């Protein structure tokens, strides 16, 4: 993979990481446990708040997984292994990396692992 293309993917990964970290910081309050004081909130409102907190926790979990994949991709760039399938060592197509720059498998190996 050309150095300029690799630099472009590196910048995309850094931008995505920054965006996810900002979202994680903004949504930290939404993941906190819901206060169960019935004098403050009615039962249905409390259930809505609990559901909202669970949804925020799941979104946070997914962001953390994406951040881990980004860290892995950045480590592969540093090691000179970015753009190569981690199973068969073949090139990962630029189009595939354009969809998700964190991919570590070529399309054939990804299909086999399903």
C-alpha positions in Angstrom: 0.0 0.0 0.0 1.3 3.4 -0.9 2.5 5.6 1.9 0.1 8.4 1.0 -2.9 6.1 1.1 -1.8 4.7 4.4 -1.4 8.2 5.8 -5.0 8.9 4.7 -6.3 5.9 6.5 -4.3 6.7 9.6 -5.8 10.2 9.7 -9.3 8.7 9.2 -8.7 6.4 12.2 -7.4 9.2 14.4 -10.4 11.4 13.5 -12.8 8.6 14.2 -11.0 7.8 17.5 -11.3 11.4 18.6 -15.0 11.6 17.6 -15.8 8.4 19.6 -13.8 9.6 22.6 -15.8 12.9 22.6 -19.1 10.9 22.4 -18.0 8.7 25.2 -17.3 11.7 27.4 -20.6 13.4 26.6 -22.6 10.3 27.3 -21.0 9.3 30.6 -23.9 10.8 32.6 -26.4 8.8 30.6 -24.8 5.5 31.7 -25.1 6.2 35.4 -27.6 4.1 37.5 -31.1 5.4 37.8 -32.2 6.9 41.1 -35.0 4.8 42.5 -36.6 7.4 44.7 -40.3 7.2 43.9 -41.0 10.6 45.5 -38.9 12.2 42.7 -40.0 10.1 39.7 -43.1 8.0 38.9 -42.8 4.3 38.1 -43.2 4.7 34.3 -40.7 7.5 34.1 -38.3 5.5 36.2 -38.7 2.5 33.8 -38.1 4.9 30.8 -35.0 6.2 32.6 -33.7 2.7 33.3 -34.2 1.7 29.6 -32.4 4.9 28.5 -29.5 4.1 30.8 -29.3 0.5 29.4 -29.3 1.8 25.9 -26.6 4.3 26.7 -24.5 1.5 28.3 -24.8 -0.6 25.2 -23.9 2.3 23.0 -20.8 2.9 25.2 -19.9 -0.8 25.0 -20.0 -0.6 21.2 -17.9 2.6 21.2 -15.3 0.8 23.3 -15.2 -2.1 20.9 -14.7 0.3 18.0 -12.0 2.1 19.9 -10.2 -1.2 20.4 -10.4 -2.0 16.7 -9.1 1.5 15.9 -6.1 1.0 18.3 -5.4 -2.4 16.6 -5.5 -0.7 13.1 -3.2 2.0 14.3 -0.8 -0.6 15.7 -0.8 -2.4 12.4 0.1 0.8 10.6 3.0 1.4 13.0 4.2 -2.2 12.5 3.9 -2.0 8.7 1.2 -4.6 8.6 -1.8 -2.5 7.7 -3.7 -3.4 4.6 -2.7 -7.1 4.8 -5.0 -9.9 6.0 -4.1 -11.1 9.4 -5.0 -14.7 8.4 -3.7 -15.2 4.9 -1.4 -12.2 4.5 -3.0 -11.1 1.2 -3.8 -7.5 0.5 -7.1 -6.1 1.8 -8.7 -4.1 -1.0 -8.7 -0.3 -0.7 -12.5 -0.4 -1.2 -12.9 -2.7 1.7 -10.8 -0.5 3.9 -12.7 2.5 2.6 -15.9 1.0 4.1 -14.2 0.4 7.5 -10.5 1.2 7.9 -10.3 -1.1 11.0 -10.8 -4.3 8.9 -8.0 -6.8 9.5 -9.3 -9.6 7.2 -9.6 -9.8 3.4 -13.1 -10.5 2.1 -12.3 -14.3 1.6 -11.1 -14.8 5.1 -14.0 -12.7 6.5 -16.5 -14.8 4.6 -14.9 -18.0 5.9 -15.0 -16.9 9.5 -18.8 -16.3 9.4 
